[in-house]
Amino acid sequence: MAGVQWSNLAELARLVQFRNQFLANALSAAGSALTPVALSFGVLAATGSAADLGLVLASYSAAQIVFMLAGGVWADRLPRKRLMVLSDAISAASQITFGLLLLAGHAPLWAMIVLHGLAGAANALFVPASVGLIAETVPLRLVQEANALLSLTRNLSVSVGPVIAGMAVVFAGASWVLIADGLTFLGSLLFLRRLEVPTRPPFETGGFLRHFRSGWQEVARRSWVWTGIVLFMIFNFVYSSLYVLGPVSLAGSDNGGLLWGAVAASLGVGDVLGNALAVRFRPRRLLLAGRIMMLPAAPLIVVLGTAPEPVLLMLGGLLAGIATSFPNTLWETALQQHIPNSSLSRVSSFDYAGSFILRPAGLAVTAMAASALNAQVTLTAGAGLIVLAVIASLLDRGTRTLVRNERQEEPAVSGTVR
């Protein structure tokens, strides 16, 4: 594993296009980190129903799933910058409107479901386009640092945002927090509009379904891609159990709530450290290093199921955070360096959709398993499943041998340095 030259970070910071993309990402991430707390309290204040809150939250995830694969096709067919600007505009409109309805004291359930669903659909358009845009505007040799810095910003926002949101809800109200979130999307939109993106070659002819199929063929023809998606599907299926069985296993302990809070905090710190590590170190074999670094996610699950000692829990949370963020940055770098740019957004959309499609099932299945068995047995089995899945993925030769591809030094415009 070779250390990155600090001059790479300095060069990345001087790239005008990346600065605009980074600032857009930082603004929208900061606003989005405020939303979960504000939206939850806003919906509960408007309806007084936990079931209604569940419906509103579900509308976001449902829209993401429905539009993610379509978003990948559109992001490969259309200018990605334009699609991201449209996404930010939809997000801004939905959040500001949501806040104004709460402020007016008239927020019907159907309207909140539609507005939050629109926000989920907008995110589904934004994500695959963003992955492709990084590869268009950043030299291939710098995409790992770019991915790590963008993820680092999101991690910091997620760690700090809920605390700020809680205070803002108390002093200003949930409606104003949602309006502020909408304004951050407008700020992101303005930075994205300043991007100068290289002109892409003409897109392949044919209709939507043909482009959808050709995107899937790009996944299926590369064993390291589809085996990676299967691994992430299993990983997220198991990892989602933490948010059900973690509190259950600690509920009988003294200060169980405090211990779970410490676990959540250590996970956040680990996420930040993992992306900081990705800024600093550049393994030659991207996926081999990433798979090995996924294994430290298992100890936290085992500790929760067997020995909930504070020090072990926090150390396990720290390792688990690193085990999710560092490999994810290497994975995105591998996609951007080895998938043709004309197909990158479609492959990315299959990656996101496949990786997270079993998360809701994981929440339900682990809860039922814990009832039939117990939380400790279920957590330990989950940790074993993660280890086995990682080892199984390494049986694929393409995964073990994939190395960096940095032959393309400069996209047409991204080399602009000021």
Secondary structure, 3 states (H helix, E strand, C coil): CEECCHHHHHHHHHEHHHHHHHHHHHHHHHHHHHHHHHHHHHHHHHHCCHHHHHHHHHHHHHHHHHHHHHHHHHHHHCCHHHHHHHHHHHHHHHHHHHHHHHHHCCCCHHHHHHHHHHHHHHHHHHHHHHHHHHHHHCCHHHHHHHHHHHHHHHHHHHHHHHHHHHHHHHHCCHHHHHHHHHHHHHHHHHHHHCCCCCCCCCCCCCCHHHHHHHHHHHHHCCHHHHHHHHHHHHHHHHHCCHHHHHHHHHCCCCCHHHHHHHHHHHHHHHHHHHHHHHHHEECCCHHHHHHHHHHHHHHHHHHHHHCCCHHHHHHHHHHHHHHHHHHHHHHHHHHHHHCCCCCHHHHHHHHHHHHHCCHHHHHHHHHHHHHHCCHHHHHHHHHHHHHHHHHHHCCCHHHHHCCCCCCCCCCCCCCCEC
